[in-house]
Amino acid sequence: MADENFLSDEFVRQLIAVGEVDIVVGVPTFNNRETIGRVLNALQVGLVKYFPRQRSVLINPDGGSTDGTTEVVKNASIQDFQTLLTSSPLRTMHRISTSYVREQDGKTALRIILAAADLLRAKACALVSPDLESITPEWVEGLVRPVYKEKFDLVTPIYHRHKFDGLLVKNVLSPMICAVYGRNIREPVGAEFGFSGQLACHYVAPGVWPKDFGESSMGLWMTTAAIVGGFRVCQSFLGPRIHVAKSSEDLVQTIQHVVGDLFRCLEAHESFWPAHSDGQPAPVFGFEYSVALEPIRINRQRMLQMFRVGVNELGSILESIVTPATLQQIRSIGQLSDREFRFTDDLWAKTVYEFASSYHRSVINRDHLLQALVPLYRGRIGSFVLENYRADAEQIEKKLEALGAQYQSLKPHLIETWTTKK
Amino acid sequence: MGEYIVGTVRHTLLEFLHILVGFLPRMLAMLIIIAVGWVIALLLKFVLRRALALVKFNQLFQTTNLSTVLTKASLPPPDELLSRLTFWGIGIAFIFLGATALGVVALQELIAKFFLFLPQFFVGLIVFFLGLVVANFFGRATLLAAVNANHPSPRLLSNIVQFLILIMAVTMALDQMGVGYHVVLIAFSISFGAIMVGLAIAFGLGGREVARRILERRFPEDKKEEEDEISPL
């Protein structure tokens, strides 16, 4: 049972009044006036269209919005379903709002939704971002059906992205989780998830909820905790993810937070992953399709220049992080011209693994270690873009599979360096 | 007259012999104390060297760059340095102990003053060591931030930060030890002030164009260099 002490009395009263439900959909908000109305409408239509007989509730924890978001949430409702659907809702759809003091990392909203799902004994839950512009009612089906009908415990999203979008996920997070945890998950840090009530209960159990994870990588924690806990994990194709961009972290902060949290996951689960080796694919639901996406501007020359400067200036720092052989290889590719530059898959996988091991052994200050990874990541991305500039989606998919195979084959190197003291 | 002279000489010789007889045992005691102290210091040096090697003492200092600093200064590594310092520290302490056994009042006062100075000396060493750690940390932080921000001279920035913090640490350590208090304070104030004024003049007058370019890059009206649009997540 979850620790409910952080839930307000009013919120708990509302939950008790609703009683047990089949589906909980959580939408945390903070100054999302522009998009929340559309998101809530899409969720309502999705629940009516795909789960008309199930008892459902929308839970909205708000972190103190000052732009009128709470009023929009209160007033957002579909007056006439007949213009959208051929059927009408059979059950009352409940909606509960609560407010909380928004911490710096915003994890409290997720915890409220998980605790509410546990208290309401929900069979299936979904977590949706409030700033989506591309959400459709089909997202509800995609996130909830694998849990409700197929009895999976966690549904991670698959988004249709530009081939050069989300390269940190494609080059570090996804292949590393596949190799280390044994599950091939394409989007382990997605912002939308589906999960079972049982898994929600597990997440908020004492001793499981993480204290030192950032908001941006809670998806990572949810994914790895589900795998380690032996829960059934699958993926669901949702389509393109277009959202209102707020002032976001730069690359250095992103790598510090997300990659740092990935390494912390490895530490937290180090009794689990050395023994699990086979990268099993997680089943995929939904019909994958592609649409034309806006082109992305990339300054490859700048990336490679920053890589070379980083390798030259940070040599003494990199010496204490990676092995001499790896550093020598990194230095040698820094001598190559832009056209010949290649940061190969095996070198990249080895570099990431050695950074993970050095992070675990705290060879230097951990924030500094993660910052030292940034120029190397730039070099890797520059190489990836150069190699795949004219590649189509299928070719990129094959390249990513090859990268995943390298991570897999070099896992013994990670295990060896993890436990070796320099 | 002759008897008086003989008597005086005999009395003086007897006095001298009496002093010598009183001094020799104290001299012997001093030598024994020093010899024992030497043996104890040697033993402790040997034991400490083995113990530090067992706990991999040198690795604790890898993050602080102390080993590199010591190597550049042609000094032995941290464990050997500590063993030798312990040896000499104990040896000198027993020498002073032996010297007090001589019973020379002026010498005893000097030794007392030296022992009063020792705590300040060790605190000063700790202050210097902490300053070294802080300088190394902030120097590295500056280097990483400058490299990732594509700053044109990351190493120079890092070295300046490290140097300034080290200067402050040395000044504070010397101040703590009470060594040349006024000289150190005045020298530091003049040097620091001169560096700041020099930088201001160099940057404001001599580096006007560079300053303008840096500010234009920092607060651009029209972006010359296109940033990437790709999102890592």
Contacts between the chains, C-beta under 8 A, distances in Angstrom:
chain1	res1	chain2	res2	distance
A	162	B	230	7.9
A	164	B	230	5.1
A	165	B	230	6.1
A	165	B	231	5.8
A	166	B	231	6.6
A	166	B	232	6.9
A	166	B	233	6.0
A	167	B	230	6.3
A	167	B	232	6.1
A	168	B	232	3.5
A	168	B	233	6.1
A	169	B	232	7.5
A	169	B	233	6.2
A	189	B	233	6.0
A	216	B	233	7.1
A	248	B	231	8.0
A	251	B	148	7.9
A	251	B	232	6.1
A	252	B	148	5.0
A	254	B	232	5.2
A	254	B	233	6.5
A	255	B	232	7.4
A	258	B	232	7.8
A	258	B	233	6.8
A	296	B	228	7.8
A	296	B	229	4.7
A	296	B	230	5.3
A	297	B	226	6.0
A	297	B	228	6.8
A	297	B	229	4.7
A	298	B	228	5.4
A	298	B	229	7.3
A	298	B	230	6.0
A	299	B	225	7.1
A	299	B	226	5.3
A	299	B	227	7.0
A	299	B	228	5.6
A	302	B	150	7.7
A	302	B	225	6.7
A	302	B	228	7.7
A	303	B	228	7.4
A	305	B	150	8.0
A	306	B	147	7.7
A	306	B	148	7.8
A	306	B	150	5.7
A	309	B	147	6.1
A	309	B	150	7.4
A	309	B	154	7.5
A	310	B	147	5.2
A	310	B	148	7.6
A	313	B	143	6.5
A	313	B	147	5.1
A	313	B	154	5.2
A	313	B	155	5.7
A	314	B	143	7.0
A	314	B	144	7.1
A	314	B	147	6.1
A	317	B	140	6.6
A	317	B	143	7.6
A	317	B	144	7.4
A	320	B	62	6.7
A	320	B	63	7.9
A	363	B	62	7.5
A	363	B	63	7.3
A	364	B	63	5.5
A	364	B	140	7.5
A	365	B	63	7.4
A	365	B	137	6.9
A	365	B	140	7.6
A	368	B	140	5.7
A	368	B	141	6.5
A	368	B	144	5.8
A	371	B	144	4.2
A	371	B	145	7.4
A	371	B	148	6.2
A	372	B	144	6.3
A	374	B	148	5.1
A	375	B	147	6.3
A	375	B	148	7.0
A	381	B	230	7.7
A	422	B	59	7.6
